[in-house]
């Protein structure tokens, strides 16, 4: 009898992971089969779900438009830089940064908001605006905003996921914030280099930033809804919650893709400047 129980326990243990992995694979491959061909085509489909993709407000890889507009490219590359850096540090910090750093992060968000409103006003001829928008400025303010989003979302993710999260700020001091800013400046410089050797991977990474940020957010929401917060103790336990969050992210992207394509019948960006 004990031998039978020992055999049945692993089967029940692996049932949930297999179900989640199967749903993730089904959602992902269904989305792959119904989006444009090629890696850049898939990246375009990710951008299509969250960005206007106006050609004149985007960077280009040769004659090919980036998957995301200049601002969104900055936001999601900045978010990816922040998420990867905070993950690599290894801390399970679940507290927001000190108020002085929070004020700087709020300033980053406000800067992008100001630039975004100014840029939006130029869509309507005759409306006054402060200055002529530039893609390099959209990129910079977007990247700063992306760093701020990572610093705000990542501690919430830690506090929701881990049983043994630490009540420590995700960014302890300005030196750590400065390190993120140096990395962000490198990314900005690479985007502005107009070098196709680096632009190609950056185009793909910008789309990965979208999926990564949505995955974190969806994982947090899912764990709260099903009341499974603070259950994970080791990195191996992260796989299933993240797979579930990834599945929801792909379903969201696929749903918006389908609705937008049914309306416009093209994978191209909005034509608001023509």
RANORDA-V530765 format. One line per field, one symbol per residue. ss: DSSP state (H for helix, E for strand, - for the rest). phi: phi as a letter, one per 40 degrees, with the letter a starting at -180 (. if undefined). A space follows every 10 residues. Layout:
ss = ???
phi = ???
This chain:
ss = -HHHHHHHHH HHHHHHHHHH HHHHHHHHHH HHH-----HH HHHHHHHHHH ----HHH--E E--EE----H HHHHHHHHHH HHHHHHHH-- --EEE---HH HHHHHHHHHH HHHHHHHHHH H--------- ----HHHHHH HHHHHHHHHH HHHHHHHHHH HE---EEEE- ---HHHHHHH HHHHHHHHHH HH---HHHHH HHHHHHHHHH HHHHHHHHHH HHHHH----- -E--HHHHHH HHHHHHHHHH HHHHHHHHHH HHHH------ ----
phi = .ccccccccc ccccccdccc cccccccccc cdcbbdcgcc cccdcccdcb bcfcdcbbcb bgcccccbcd ccdcdccccc dccccccccg cbcbbccdcc cccccccccc cccccccdcc cccbdgccac accbcccdcc cccccccccc cccccccccc cccbcbcbdc bcaccccccc cccccccdcc cccgcccccc cccccccccc cccccccccc ccccccfbcf bcbbccccdc dccccccccc ccccccdccc cccbfacccc bbbc
